[in-house]
Amino acid sequence: MLEHIRVHEGEHIRIFEEFVSVLPARVVGQPCGAWDAIIGQWTAEVMAAQTSFDAAESHWAYPTYAGPLDW
């Protein structure tokens, strides 16, 4: 279970790093007044990518609990 969580969350980090890497190209040279729109669009794209990944992973079934029965 913990390994699955590690891999899953690691993919979220990878997705975010991918989006962060393109952010400077979007904002450098743009007028300051465009900042909110640029960041708003970028944020929406990051969230859509993260949500899409979660949807693709939603089929994963948790393993059967095999611990103490009195928890």
Phi and psi in radians as a Rosetta constraint file:
Dihedral C 1 N 2 CA 2 C 2 CIRCULARHARMONIC -1.111 0.35
Dihedral N 2 CA 2 C 2 N 3 CIRCULARHARMONIC -0.629 0.35
Dihedral C 2 N 3 CA 3 C 3 CIRCULARHARMONIC -1.123 0.35
Dihedral N 3 CA 3 C 3 N 4 CIRCULARHARMONIC -0.714 0.35
Dihedral C 3 N 4 CA 4 C 4 CIRCULARHARMONIC -1.089 0.35
Dihedral N 4 CA 4 C 4 N 5 CIRCULARHARMONIC -0.765 0.35
Dihedral C 4 N 5 CA 5 C 5 CIRCULARHARMONIC -1.082 0.35
Dihedral N 5 CA 5 C 5 N 6 CIRCULARHARMONIC -0.750 0.35
Dihedral C 5 N 6 CA 6 C 6 CIRCULARHARMONIC -1.047 0.35
Dihedral N 6 CA 6 C 6 N 7 CIRCULARHARMONIC -0.812 0.35
Dihedral C 6 N 7 CA 7 C 7 CIRCULARHARMONIC -1.169 0.35
Dihedral N 7 CA 7 C 7 N 8 CIRCULARHARMONIC -0.769 0.35
Dihedral C 7 N 8 CA 8 C 8 CIRCULARHARMONIC -1.062 0.35
Dihedral N 8 CA 8 C 8 N 9 CIRCULARHARMONIC -0.888 0.35
Dihedral C 8 N 9 CA 9 C 9 CIRCULARHARMONIC -1.180 0.35
Dihedral N 9 CA 9 C 9 N 10 CIRCULARHARMONIC -0.560 0.35
Dihedral C 9 N 10 CA 10 C 10 CIRCULARHARMONIC -1.072 0.35
Dihedral N 10 CA 10 C 10 N 11 CIRCULARHARMONIC -0.627 0.35
Dihedral C 10 N 11 CA 11 C 11 CIRCULARHARMONIC -1.192 0.35
Dihedral N 11 CA 11 C 11 N 12 CIRCULARHARMONIC -0.654 0.35
Dihedral C 11 N 12 CA 12 C 12 CIRCULARHARMONIC -1.045 0.35
Dihedral N 12 CA 12 C 12 N 13 CIRCULARHARMONIC -0.719 0.35
Dihedral C 12 N 13 CA 13 C 13 CIRCULARHARMONIC -1.119 0.35
Dihedral N 13 CA 13 C 13 N 14 CIRCULARHARMONIC -0.761 0.35
Dihedral C 13 N 14 CA 14 C 14 CIRCULARHARMONIC -1.064 0.35
Dihedral N 14 CA 14 C 14 N 15 CIRCULARHARMONIC -0.755 0.35
Dihedral C 14 N 15 CA 15 C 15 CIRCULARHARMONIC -1.046 0.35
Dihedral N 15 CA 15 C 15 N 16 CIRCULARHARMONIC -0.823 0.35
Dihedral C 15 N 16 CA 16 C 16 CIRCULARHARMONIC -1.085 0.35
Dihedral N 16 CA 16 C 16 N 17 CIRCULARHARMONIC -0.773 0.35
Dihedral C 16 N 17 CA 17 C 17 CIRCULARHARMONIC -1.057 0.35
Dihedral N 17 CA 17 C 17 N 18 CIRCULARHARMONIC -0.646 0.35
Dihedral C 17 N 18 CA 18 C 18 CIRCULARHARMONIC -1.088 0.35
Dihedral N 18 CA 18 C 18 N 19 CIRCULARHARMONIC -0.768 0.35
Dihedral C 18 N 19 CA 19 C 19 CIRCULARHARMONIC -1.235 0.35
Dihedral N 19 CA 19 C 19 N 20 CIRCULARHARMONIC -0.643 0.35
Dihedral C 19 N 20 CA 20 C 20 CIRCULARHARMONIC -1.097 0.35
Dihedral N 20 CA 20 C 20 N 21 CIRCULARHARMONIC -0.626 0.35
Dihedral C 20 N 21 CA 21 C 21 CIRCULARHARMONIC -1.135 0.35
Dihedral N 21 CA 21 C 21 N 22 CIRCULARHARMONIC -0.432 0.35
Dihedral C 21 N 22 CA 22 C 22 CIRCULARHARMONIC -1.699 0.35
Dihedral N 22 CA 22 C 22 N 23 CIRCULARHARMONIC -0.143 0.35
Dihedral C 22 N 23 CA 23 C 23 CIRCULARHARMONIC -1.063 0.35
Dihedral N 23 CA 23 C 23 N 24 CIRCULARHARMONIC -0.776 0.35
Dihedral C 23 N 24 CA 24 C 24 CIRCULARHARMONIC -0.995 0.35
Dihedral N 24 CA 24 C 24 N 25 CIRCULARHARMONIC -0.670 0.35
Dihedral C 24 N 25 CA 25 C 25 CIRCULARHARMONIC -1.119 0.35
Dihedral N 25 CA 25 C 25 N 26 CIRCULARHARMONIC -0.461 0.35
Dihedral C 25 N 26 CA 26 C 26 CIRCULARHARMONIC -1.392 0.35
Dihedral N 26 CA 26 C 26 N 27 CIRCULARHARMONIC -0.551 0.35
Dihedral C 26 N 27 CA 27 C 27 CIRCULARHARMONIC -1.784 0.35
Dihedral N 27 CA 27 C 27 N 28 CIRCULARHARMONIC -0.498 0.35
Dihedral C 27 N 28 CA 28 C 28 CIRCULARHARMONIC -1.137 0.35
Dihedral N 28 CA 28 C 28 N 29 CIRCULARHARMONIC 2.233 0.35
Dihedral C 28 N 29 CA 29 C 29 CIRCULARHARMONIC 1.524 0.35
Dihedral N 29 CA 29 C 29 N 30 CIRCULARHARMONIC -0.056 0.35
Dihedral C 29 N 30 CA 30 C 30 CIRCULARHARMONIC -1.592 0.35
Dihedral N 30 CA 30 C 30 N 31 CIRCULARHARMONIC 2.645 0.35
Dihedral C 30 N 31 CA 31 C 31 CIRCULARHARMONIC -1.154 0.35
Dihedral N 31 CA 31 C 31 N 32 CIRCULARHARMONIC 2.588 0.35
Dihedral C 31 N 32 CA 32 C 32 CIRCULARHARMONIC -0.984 0.35
Dihedral N 32 CA 32 C 32 N 33 CIRCULARHARMONIC -0.579 0.35
Dihedral C 32 N 33 CA 33 C 33 CIRCULARHARMONIC -1.167 0.35
Dihedral N 33 CA 33 C 33 N 34 CIRCULARHARMONIC -0.266 0.35
Dihedral C 33 N 34 CA 34 C 34 CIRCULARHARMONIC -1.565 0.35
Dihedral N 34 CA 34 C 34 N 35 CIRCULARHARMONIC -0.141 0.35
Dihedral C 34 N 35 CA 35 C 35 CIRCULARHARMONIC -0.934 0.35
Dihedral N 35 CA 35 C 35 N 36 CIRCULARHARMONIC -0.879 0.35
Dihedral C 35 N 36 CA 36 C 36 CIRCULARHARMONIC -1.038 0.35
Dihedral N 36 CA 36 C 36 N 37 CIRCULARHARMONIC -0.761 0.35
Dihedral C 36 N 37 CA 37 C 37 CIRCULARHARMONIC -1.168 0.35
Dihedral N 37 CA 37 C 37 N 38 CIRCULARHARMONIC -0.738 0.35
Dihedral C 37 N 38 CA 38 C 38 CIRCULARHARMONIC -1.108 0.35
Dihedral N 38 CA 38 C 38 N 39 CIRCULARHARMONIC -0.849 0.35
Dihedral C 38 N 39 CA 39 C 39 CIRCULARHARMONIC -1.170 0.35
Dihedral N 39 CA 39 C 39 N 40 CIRCULARHARMONIC -0.652 0.35
Dihedral C 39 N 40 CA 40 C 40 CIRCULARHARMONIC -1.064 0.35
Dihedral N 40 CA 40 C 40 N 41 CIRCULARHARMONIC -0.782 0.35
Dihedral C 40 N 41 CA 41 C 41 CIRCULARHARMONIC -1.157 0.35
Dihedral N 41 CA 41 C 41 N 42 CIRCULARHARMONIC -0.775 0.35
Dihedral C 41 N 42 CA 42 C 42 CIRCULARHARMONIC -1.046 0.35
Dihedral N 42 CA 42 C 42 N 43 CIRCULARHARMONIC -0.789 0.35
Dihedral C 42 N 43 CA 43 C 43 CIRCULARHARMONIC -1.079 0.35
Dihedral N 43 CA 43 C 43 N 44 CIRCULARHARMONIC -0.740 0.35
Dihedral C 43 N 44 CA 44 C 44 CIRCULARHARMONIC -1.072 0.35
Dihedral N 44 CA 44 C 44 N 45 CIRCULARHARMONIC -0.685 0.35
Dihedral C 44 N 45 CA 45 C 45 CIRCULARHARMONIC -1.194 0.35
Dihedral N 45 CA 45 C 45 N 46 CIRCULARHARMONIC -0.706 0.35
Dihedral C 45 N 46 CA 46 C 46 CIRCULARHARMONIC -1.074 0.35
Dihedral N 46 CA 46 C 46 N 47 CIRCULARHARMONIC -0.834 0.35
Dihedral C 46 N 47 CA 47 C 47 CIRCULARHARMONIC -1.114 0.35
Dihedral N 47 CA 47 C 47 N 48 CIRCULARHARMONIC -0.669 0.35
Dihedral C 47 N 48 CA 48 C 48 CIRCULARHARMONIC -1.121 0.35
Dihedral N 48 CA 48 C 48 N 49 CIRCULARHARMONIC -0.715 0.35
Dihedral C 48 N 49 CA 49 C 49 CIRCULARHARMONIC -1.139 0.35
Dihedral N 49 CA 49 C 49 N 50 CIRCULARHARMONIC -0.722 0.35
Dihedral C 49 N 50 CA 50 C 50 CIRCULARHARMONIC -1.159 0.35
Dihedral N 50 CA 50 C 50 N 51 CIRCULARHARMONIC -0.727 0.35
Dihedral C 50 N 51 CA 51 C 51 CIRCULARHARMONIC -1.154 0.35
Dihedral N 51 CA 51 C 51 N 52 CIRCULARHARMONIC -0.696 0.35
Dihedral C 51 N 52 CA 52 C 52 CIRCULARHARMONIC -1.091 0.35
Dihedral N 52 CA 52 C 52 N 53 CIRCULARHARMONIC -0.744 0.35
Dihedral C 52 N 53 CA 53 C 53 CIRCULARHARMONIC -1.076 0.35
Dihedral N 53 CA 53 C 53 N 54 CIRCULARHARMONIC -0.808 0.35
Dihedral C 53 N 54 CA 54 C 54 CIRCULARHARMONIC -1.058 0.35
Dihedral N 54 CA 54 C 54 N 55 CIRCULARHARMONIC -0.687 0.35
Dihedral C 54 N 55 CA 55 C 55 CIRCULARHARMONIC -1.115 0.35
Dihedral N 55 CA 55 C 55 N 56 CIRCULARHARMONIC -0.711 0.35
Dihedral C 55 N 56 CA 56 C 56 CIRCULARHARMONIC -1.161 0.35
Dihedral N 56 CA 56 C 56 N 57 CIRCULARHARMONIC -0.524 0.35
Dihedral C 56 N 57 CA 57 C 57 CIRCULARHARMONIC -1.536 0.35
Dihedral N 57 CA 57 C 57 N 58 CIRCULARHARMONIC -0.111 0.35
Dihedral C 57 N 58 CA 58 C 58 CIRCULARHARMONIC -1.165 0.35
Dihedral N 58 CA 58 C 58 N 59 CIRCULARHARMONIC -0.259 0.35
Dihedral C 58 N 59 CA 59 C 59 CIRCULARHARMONIC -1.321 0.35
Dihedral N 59 CA 59 C 59 N 60 CIRCULARHARMONIC -0.256 0.35
Dihedral C 59 N 60 CA 60 C 60 CIRCULARHARMONIC -1.118 0.35
Dihedral N 60 CA 60 C 60 N 61 CIRCULARHARMONIC 2.285 0.35
Dihedral C 60 N 61 CA 61 C 61 CIRCULARHARMONIC -1.743 0.35
Dihedral N 61 CA 61 C 61 N 62 CIRCULARHARMONIC 2.341 0.35
Dihedral C 61 N 62 CA 62 C 62 CIRCULARHARMONIC -1.136 0.35
Dihedral N 62 CA 62 C 62 N 63 CIRCULARHARMONIC 2.516 0.35
Dihedral C 62 N 63 CA 63 C 63 CIRCULARHARMONIC -1.196 0.35
Dihedral N 63 CA 63 C 63 N 64 CIRCULARHARMONIC 2.742 0.35
Dihedral C 63 N 64 CA 64 C 64 CIRCULARHARMONIC -1.157 0.35
Dihedral N 64 CA 64 C 64 N 65 CIRCULARHARMONIC 2.353 0.35
Dihedral C 64 N 65 CA 65 C 65 CIRCULARHARMONIC -1.175 0.35
Dihedral N 65 CA 65 C 65 N 66 CIRCULARHARMONIC 2.266 0.35
Dihedral C 65 N 66 CA 66 C 66 CIRCULARHARMONIC -2.184 0.35
Dihedral N 66 CA 66 C 66 N 67 CIRCULARHARMONIC 0.364 0.35
Dihedral C 66 N 67 CA 67 C 67 CIRCULARHARMONIC -1.577 0.35
Dihedral N 67 CA 67 C 67 N 68 CIRCULARHARMONIC -2.883 0.35
Dihedral C 67 N 68 CA 68 C 68 CIRCULARHARMONIC -1.036 0.35
Dihedral N 68 CA 68 C 68 N 69 CIRCULARHARMONIC 2.538 0.35
Dihedral C 68 N 69 CA 69 C 69 CIRCULARHARMONIC -1.444 0.35
Dihedral N 69 CA 69 C 69 N 70 CIRCULARHARMONIC -0.161 0.35
Dihedral C 69 N 70 CA 70 C 70 CIRCULARHARMONIC -1.745 0.35
Dihedral N 70 CA 70 C 70 N 71 CIRCULARHARMONIC 0.324 0.35
